[in-house]
Amino acid sequence: MKNASIIGLNEADCQQIADKLNVLLANYSVFYQNTRGSHWNIKGDQFFTLHPKFEELYNSLVLKIDEIAERILTLGAIPAHNYSDYLKVSTIQESTDASDATVSVQNILNSFKVVIDLQRELLDMTEKAGDEGTNSQMSDYITEQEKEVWMYNSYLGK
């Protein structure tokens, strides 16, 4: 955690935040792969609507995966990078049905709930630690994702 003192944070706080960020990274990685699977396998009359929407989403997720990993490094820790490790800590499970439109969109909404909840936990942790960098990152993600939740819920007629 050699970066902690340089960026003005407590080493123990950095470790705790990095550990939680690694859990978030695992969930984002499974979310990403599930979304790729839906993009590749979606079938039916909603194909032309959802295929590009899923691509837009997984492109956004892969950027966040990289940003989260880089934040972990900034805090002086090591980001996890193996799917076997991700699956041990991820609340988001691998999807088994990637071709049904309603199931895929519901899986996306369930995944958003998990990552938003984790990000809100990180907001509390980072506020107490004075970690504005991670706090701002999580706040930006939540703002963007709340709108996504509204749109995907609207697709389902909710």
C-alpha positions in Angstrom: 0.0 0.0 0.0 2.9 2.3 -0.7 0.7 4.7 -2.6 -1.6 5.4 0.5 0.6 8.0 2.2 1.5 9.7 -1.1 -2.2 10.2 -2.0 -3.0 11.1 1.6 -5.0 8.1 2.7 -4.7 5.7 5.5 -3.1 2.4 4.5 -5.7 0.2 6.3 -8.5 2.2 4.7 -6.9 1.7 1.3 -6.7 -2.1 1.8 -10.3 -2.3 3.0 -11.5 -0.2 0.0 -9.4 -2.2 -2.4 -10.8 -5.5 -1.1 -14.3 -4.2 -1.7 -13.3 -2.9 -5.1 -12.1 -6.4 -6.0 -15.5 -7.8 -5.1 -17.1 -5.1 -7.3 -14.6 -6.0 -10.1 -15.6 -9.7 -9.8 -19.3 -8.8 -10.1 -18.7 -6.4 -13.0 -16.7 -9.1 -14.8 -19.5 -11.7 -14.5 -22.1 -9.0 -15.5 -19.9 -8.2 -18.5 -19.7 -11.8 -19.7 -23.4 -12.5 -19.1 -24.2 -9.4 -21.2 -21.8 -10.6 -24.0 -23.6 -13.9 -23.9 -27.0 -12.2 -24.3 -25.6 -10.0 -27.2 -24.4 -13.1 -29.0 -27.4 -15.4 -28.4 -30.5 -13.1 -28.3 -33.2 -14.5 -30.5 -36.7 -13.5 -31.6 -38.5 -10.4 -32.6 -36.5 -8.2 -30.2 -33.2 -9.1 -31.7 -32.7 -5.8 -33.6 -33.6 -3.8 -30.5 -31.6 -5.6 -27.9 -28.5 -6.8 -29.9 -27.1 -3.2 -30.2 -28.3 -2.2 -26.7 -26.5 -5.2 -25.2 -23.3 -4.2 -27.1 -23.6 -0.7 -25.8 -23.9 -2.0 -22.3 -21.0 -4.5 -22.4 -18.8 -1.8 -23.9 -19.6 0.4 -20.9 -19.0 -2.4 -18.5 -15.6 -3.2 -19.9 -14.5 0.4 -19.5 -15.6 0.3 -15.8 -13.8 -3.0 -15.3 -10.6 -1.3 -16.4 -11.2 1.8 -14.3 -12.0 -0.3 -11.2 -8.8 -2.3 -11.7 -6.8 0.8 -12.1 -8.3 2.3 -9.0 -7.3 -0.8 -7.0 -3.7 -0.3 -8.3 -3.9 3.4 -7.4 -4.7 2.4 -3.9 -1.6 0.2 -3.9 -3.3 -3.2 -4.1 -3.6 -5.9 -6.8 -6.7 -6.4 -8.8 -8.0 -9.9 -9.2 -7.9 -11.2 -12.8 -9.1 -14.8 -12.8 -12.7 -15.8 -13.5 -12.2 -18.7 -11.0 -11.5 -16.0 -8.3 -14.4 -13.9 -9.6 -16.9 -16.7 -9.3 -15.9 -17.3 -5.7 -16.9 -13.8 -4.6 -19.4 -12.6 -7.2 -23.0 -12.3 -6.1 -24.0 -12.2 -9.8 -24.1 -15.7 -11.1 -23.3 -16.9 -14.6 -26.5 -16.7 -16.7 -27.7 -19.9 -18.3 -30.4 -18.5 -20.6 -29.0 -15.9 -22.9 -31.4 -16.1 -25.8 -34.7 -15.0 -24.2 -35.3 -11.2 -24.3 -37.2 -10.9 -21.1 -34.9 -13.2 -19.1 -31.8 -11.4 -20.4 -33.2 -7.9 -19.5 -34.3 -9.1 -16.1 -30.7 -10.6 -15.5 -29.3 -7.2 -16.5 -31.6 -5.4 -14.0 -30.7 -7.9 -11.3 -27.0 -7.3 -12.0 -27.4 -3.6 -11.8 -29.0 -4.0 -8.4 -25.9 -5.9 -7.2 -23.4 -3.4 -8.5 -25.3 -0.4 -7.4 -25.6 -1.8 -3.9 -21.9 -2.5 -3.8 -21.1 1.0 -5.1 -23.3 2.5 -2.4 -21.4 0.5 0.3 -18.2 1.9 -1.2 -19.6 5.4 -1.1 -20.0 5.0 2.7 -16.5 3.5 3.1 -14.8 6.0 0.9 -16.5 9.0 2.5 -15.3 7.9 6.0 -11.8 7.4 4.6 -11.6 10.7 2.8 -11.1 8.8 -0.5 -12.6 11.3 -2.9 -11.2 9.5 -6.0 -13.0 6.3 -5.4 -16.1 8.1 -4.0 -16.4 10.2 -7.1 -16.0 7.2 -9.4 -18.7 5.3 -7.6 -21.0 8.3 -7.6 -20.6 8.7 -11.3 -21.4 5.1 -11.9 -24.5 5.1 -9.8 -25.9 8.2 -11.6 -25.4 6.6 -15.0 -26.8 3.2 -13.9 -29.9 4.6 -12.3 -30.9 5.9 -15.7 -30.1 2.5 -17.3 -32.3 0.8 -14.7 -35.2 3.1 -15.6 -34.7 2.3 -19.4 -34.5 -1.5 -19.0 -37.5 -1.4 -16.6 -39.4 0.6 -19.2 -38.5 -2.0 -21.8 -40.2 -4.6 -19.5 -43.2 -2.4 -19.1 -42.5 -1.7 -15.4 
